[in-house]
Amino acid sequence: MRIEDVKKNMERKVKFNGAEYFLTGCILRKTKGKFYYQAELLDLTERAVLIVALDKVESG
């Protein structure tokens, strides 16, 4: 997923590693002078939150 797609997919189902999750947030981080985005995904079946690379998430 690109950063431009985050707003329209917030609180909607998205796919990561072939499974469906809800996109609940987007995080901007800086490490060693480089910026990158991460997605916050909610897994309702496990009642867990995953933090993954934004570019690995697909629109539902």
Summary of the structure (lengths in Angstrom):
residues: 60
radius of gyration: 11.2
end to end distance: 10.5
largest distance: 36.6
contacts: 154
relative contact order: 0.31
helix: 17%
strand: 58%
